[in-house]
Amino acid sequence: MLHSFVVGLGRSGQGLHLPSLAKARAVAPDLVAPGPVTAFDPFLGPEPVPGTVMAHSLEEAVRRAPPHRSVVHLCTPPHLRSGMLDRLGRLGYRKIIVEKPLALDLAGLAAVARVRRRWGLDLTVSTQWLDSALTRRLRTAVEGRDHGRLRCIRVVQNKPRFTRSAQAPGHPTAFDVEVPHSLAVALSLAGGARLVTAAWEDMATERMRLPRLGRARLRLDHHSGVRTEIDSDLTSPVRERRITLEFEGATLTGHYPCGETDHTAQLRVAVAGHETSRSVFADDALPAFFVSAYARYRRSPYGPGTLPVQVDTVRLLTEAKDLCAVRESETRPTEEAHSVPSIG
């Protein structure tokens, strides 16, 4: 069995990883060692957290979670990623699940790559949509070609996020919140791609304005000929995670679960001349992702994992943000020129 070591107990570590680890342990008791989970948070200190044994430092955690038989869940902010990975690698940890995004830009990605090579780290990025039951059904449809060739992927991610963005501004742009999940899915289904266009919008209310954190949109052209469009609106009044795959002979529309209270997905298949079919099924993706990752880590040698897709995701998101920043700088002088100050 593999032990679990969670580093960082914010929203991701305490709110997502710990409860999902408990579910994964219940599903695969011979794979994930029984709790409590060893945990360390560089910001909170050793305050007790239910279901964990808190360590005062990474060095102390080594005695509780031996590196050779432990999986680290790194849930600290992405701008600290390479530094924490270096510390963990120096202590002997090699099997590390990293909360998304892997990096915020190419400089951060290069720093992670250097640390990974230095210590021989096996990194798995926590984009659980890749292990979602809905994604698996979509992948089967793409690979089986029962509906002909895949032509287009469209993703809508509506999620009101005003309070969290204002209270804990850990993400620099809307591209860093929901888009890494859907972009990784699109790349896994349709292969490598180039960025065609991208745009971002501010998050604004009567009392505040958060630059670049309102909405993110991008379009890709895949080398396979598929087109992908992703629209993530963090100011939407409703919650929805919808993916549409357009094939030559059918349209598949899937809905991912939108929160922790209901882990149910839906899939509609519309074929011309036939009645639309609808499937509703359980889809608790994060525990399934952990079981898959732990199973891979227990094998020897390890399988290849999905790191190449995650690296490509960071590259494309960086290009999207750079393009938006350039356009923003080009339009700012025009906007300022049309802003006439009030006199008298």
Solvent accessible surface area in square Angstrom, and as a share of the most:
residue,aa,sasa,rsa
1,M,118,0.53
2,L,13,0.06
3,H,55,0.25
4,S,10,0.06
5,F,0,0.00
6,V,0,0.00
7,V,0,0.00
8,G,3,0.03
9,L,5,0.03
10,G,45,0.43
11,R,107,0.39
12,S,26,0.16
13,G,0,0.00
14,Q,77,0.34
15,G,29,0.28
16,L,43,0.22
17,H,1,0.00
18,L,22,0.11
19,P,61,0.38
20,S,11,0.07
21,L,0,0.00
22,A,50,0.39
23,K,86,0.36
24,A,0,0.00
25,R,46,0.17
26,A,82,0.63
27,V,112,0.64
28,A,12,0.09
29,P,85,0.53
30,D,91,0.47
31,L,7,0.04
32,V,0,0.00
33,A,7,0.05
34,P,89,0.56
35,G,38,0.37
36,P,83,0.52
37,V,9,0.05
38,T,11,0.06
39,A,0,0.00
40,F,15,0.06
41,D,6,0.03
42,P,51,0.32
43,F,136,0.57
44,L,85,0.42
45,G,23,0.22
46,P,63,0.39
47,E,96,0.43
48,P,126,0.79
49,V,15,0.09
50,P,116,0.73
51,G,56,0.54
52,T,20,0.12
53,V,49,0.28
54,M,20,0.09
55,A,0,0.00
56,H,125,0.56
57,S,35,0.23
58,L,0,0.00
59,E,93,0.42
60,E,26,0.12
61,A,0,0.00
62,V,39,0.22
63,R,185,0.67
64,R,117,0.43
65,A,1,0.01
66,P,25,0.16
67,P,21,0.13
68,H,137,0.61
69,R,101,0.37
70,S,0,0.00
71,V,0,0.00
72,V,0,0.00
73,H,0,0.00
74,L,0,0.00
75,C,14,0.08
76,T,5,0.03
77,P,48,0.30
78,P,19,0.12
79,H,135,0.60
80,L,57,0.28
81,R,3,0.01
82,S,32,0.20
83,G,43,0.41
84,M,12,0.06
85,L,0,0.00
86,D,26,0.13
87,R,99,0.36
88,L,0,0.00
89,G,1,0.01
90,R,151,0.55
91,L,51,0.26
92,G,27,0.26
93,Y,0,0.00
94,R,79,0.29
95,K,13,0.06
96,I,0,0.00
97,I,0,0.00
98,V,0,0.00
99,E,22,0.10
100,K,25,0.11
101,P,4,0.03
102,L,4,0.02
103,A,6,0.05
104,L,38,0.19
105,D,64,0.33
106,L,87,0.43
107,A,77,0.60
108,G,25,0.24
109,L,22,0.11
110,A,43,0.34
111,A,19,0.15
112,V,4,0.03
113,A,32,0.25
114,R,126,0.46
115,V,9,0.05
116,R,94,0.34
117,R,164,0.60
118,R,133,0.49
119,W,58,0.20
120,G,53,0.51
121,L,7,0.04
122,D,26,0.14
123,L,6,0.03
124,T,10,0.06
125,V,2,0.01
126,S,1,0.01
127,T,1,0.01
128,Q,31,0.14
129,W,10,0.04
130,L,17,0.08
131,D,33,0.17
132,S,0,0.00
133,A,17,0.13
134,L,0,0.00
135,T,0,0.00
136,R,119,0.43
137,R,103,0.38
138,L,0,0.00
139,R,59,0.21
140,T,94,0.55
141,A,14,0.11
142,V,28,0.16
143,E,126,0.57
144,G,43,0.42
145,R,152,0.55
146,D,123,0.63
147,H,43,0.19
148,G,24,0.23
149,R,96,0.35
150,L,11,0.05
151,R,115,0.42
152,C,3,0.02
153,I,0,0.00
154,R,82,0.30
155,V,2,0.01
156,V,32,0.18
157,Q,1,0.00
158,N,25,0.13
159,K,26,0.11
160,P,47,0.29
161,R,16,0.06
162,F,64,0.27
163,T,86,0.50
164,R,89,0.33
165,S,1,0.01
166,A,48,0.37
167,Q,142,0.63
168,A,65,0.50
169,P,93,0.59
170,G,47,0.45
171,H,35,0.16
172,P,64,0.40
173,T,6,0.04
174,A,0,0.00
175,F,0,0.00
176,D,2,0.01
177,V,5,0.03
178,E,6,0.02
179,V,1,0.00
180,P,3,0.02
181,H,13,0.06
182,S,1,0.00
183,L,0,0.00
184,A,0,0.00
185,V,1,0.00
186,A,0,0.00
187,L,9,0.04
188,S,38,0.25
189,L,15,0.08
190,A,9,0.07
191,G,33,0.32
192,G,31,0.30
193,A,2,0.01
194,R,135,0.49
195,L,26,0.13
196,V,52,0.30
197,T,52,0.30
198,A,2,0.02
199,A,35,0.27
200,W,32,0.11
201,E,71,0.32
202,D,52,0.27
203,M,0,0.00
204,A,48,0.37
205,T,62,0.36
206,E,185,0.83
207,R,230,0.84
208,M,53,0.24
209,R,151,0.55
210,L,34,0.17
211,P,82,0.52
212,R,81,0.29
213,L,12,0.06
214,G,1,0.01
215,R,70,0.25
216,A,0,0.00
217,R,91,0.33
218,L,7,0.03
219,R,85,0.31
220,L,0,0.00
221,D,38,0.20
222,H,8,0.04
223,H,145,0.65
224,S,69,0.45
225,G,55,0.53
226,V,8,0.05
227,R,71,0.26
228,T,0,0.00
229,E,59,0.26
230,I,3,0.02
231,D,32,0.17
232,S,0,0.00
233,D,24,0.12
234,L,0,0.00
235,T,47,0.27
236,S,6,0.04
237,P,128,0.80
238,V,87,0.50
239,R,113,0.41
240,E,39,0.17
241,R,41,0.15
242,R,74,0.27
243,I,1,0.01
244,T,20,0.12
245,L,0,0.00
246,E,47,0.21
247,F,4,0.02
248,E,99,0.44
249,G,38,0.36
250,A,9,0.07
251,T,49,0.29
252,L,4,0.02
253,T,30,0.17
254,G,0,0.00
255,H,59,0.26
256,Y,7,0.03
257,P,21,0.13
258,C,37,0.22
259,G,27,0.26
260,E,93,0.42
261,T,141,0.82
262,D,85,0.44
263,H,56,0.25
264,T,50,0.29
265,A,0,0.00
266,Q,55,0.25
267,L,14,0.07
268,R,106,0.39
269,V,30,0.17
270,A,41,0.32
271,V,42,0.24
272,A,96,0.75
273,G,85,0.82
274,H,135,0.60
275,E,163,0.73
276,T,65,0.38
277,S,61,0.40
278,R,132,0.48
279,S,42,0.27
280,V,80,0.46
281,F,24,0.10
282,A,87,0.67
283,D,4,0.02
284,D,45,0.23
285,A,16,0.12
286,L,15,0.07
287,P,9,0.05
288,A,39,0.30
289,F,9,0.04
290,F,0,0.00
291,V,36,0.21
292,S,52,0.33
293,A,5,0.04
294,Y,0,0.00
295,A,32,0.25
296,R,21,0.08
297,Y,6,0.02
298,R,125,0.46
299,R,129,0.47
300,S,108,0.70
301,P,120,0.75
302,Y,84,0.32
303,G,19,0.18
304,P,130,0.82
305,G,30,0.29
306,T,54,0.31
307,L,20,0.10
308,P,95,0.60
309,V,36,0.20
310,Q,4,0.02
311,V,58,0.33
312,D,32,0.16
313,T,4,0.02
314,V,6,0.03
315,R,78,0.28
316,L,0,0.00
317,L,7,0.04
318,T,8,0.05
319,E,63,0.28
320,A,0,0.00
321,K,24,0.10
322,D,81,0.42
323,L,53,0.26
324,C,5,0.03
325,A,38,0.29
326,V,79,0.45
327,R,102,0.37
328,E,45,0.20
329,S,57,0.37
330,E,114,0.51
331,T,67,0.39
332,R,108,0.39
333,P,80,0.50
334,T,75,0.44
335,E,113,0.51
336,E,108,0.48
337,A,80,0.62
338,H,142,0.63
339,S,78,0.51
340,V,130,0.75
341,P,102,0.64
342,S,111,0.72
343,I,163,0.83
344,G,120,1.16
